[in-house]
């Protein structure tokens, strides 16, 4: 089905999914969102994915976020940095220092 959808349609569907996750603050989506971020080639999609991540991230996601700080993809690392601060607050400082 996805092969039959044009790229523009895929982008609109992804955007709608990200906005729904953000609006509903769906817990348990951090891993999926972190994996999706590098594939978002349009800036607005990447921003929507990060917004969804920030809305759904929980303290329980801290270890996943710490692991993502070591990822080779800069976009994923940046998103994980912001999300870790949101998930654990001021305690994120020690994880974010080199």
C-alpha positions in Angstrom: 0.0 0.0 0.0 2.8 2.5 0.9 4.4 1.9 -2.4 1.3 3.1 -4.2 1.2 6.3 -2.1 3.2 9.2 -3.6 5.9 10.9 -1.6 3.8 13.9 -0.9 1.0 11.7 0.4 3.5 9.9 2.6 4.7 13.1 4.1 1.2 14.3 4.9 0.4 10.9 6.5 3.6 11.0 8.6 2.9 14.6 9.6 -0.7 13.6 10.7 0.7 10.6 12.7 3.3 12.8 14.5 0.7 15.4 15.3 -1.7 12.8 16.7 1.1 11.2 18.8 1.9 14.7 20.1 -1.7 15.6 20.8 -2.5 12.3 22.5 0.8 12.2 24.4 1.1 8.5 23.6 3.5 6.9 26.0 5.8 4.2 24.7 6.4 5.8 21.3 9.9 7.2 22.0 11.8 4.3 20.3 9.7 4.5 17.1 10.0 8.3 16.9 13.7 8.2 17.4 14.0 5.6 14.6 11.8 7.8 12.3 13.6 11.1 12.8 16.6 10.4 10.5 14.1 9.4 7.7 12.3 12.8 7.9 14.0 14.6 5.0 11.7 17.7 5.2 12.3 20.1 8.1 8.6 20.3 9.0 8.4 16.5 9.4 11.5 16.4 11.6 10.1 19.2 13.8 6.8 17.3 14.0 8.6 14.1 15.0 10.6 15.9 17.6 7.4 17.6 18.9 5.8 14.2 19.2 8.8 12.8 21.0 8.9 15.6 23.5 5.1 15.2 24.2 5.3 11.5 24.8 8.7 11.0 26.5 8.7 9.7 30.1 11.3 9.2 32.7 11.2 5.5 31.8 12.6 6.4 28.4 15.9 7.8 29.9 18.1 4.8 29.1 16.9 4.7 25.5 17.6 8.4 25.2 21.0 8.0 26.7 21.8 5.3 24.2 20.6 7.6 21.4 23.0 10.3 22.4 25.7 8.0 21.0 24.0 7.5 17.7 25.9 8.4 14.5 22.9 10.4 13.2 23.1 14.0 14.4 19.3 14.6 14.1 18.6 11.6 16.4 21.3 12.7 18.9 19.8 16.3 19.0 16.3 15.0 19.5 17.5 12.6 22.2 19.3 15.5 24.0 16.1 17.6 24.1 14.0 14.6 25.1 16.3 13.5 27.9 16.2 16.9 29.4 12.4 16.8 29.3 12.3 13.2 30.7 14.6 13.7 33.7 15.0 17.5 34.0 18.1 18.9 35.6 19.5 15.4 36.2 20.1 15.3 32.4 23.1 17.6 32.8 25.6 14.9 33.7 24.5 12.8 30.6 24.8 15.8 28.3 28.3 16.8 29.1 31.2 15.3 27.1 
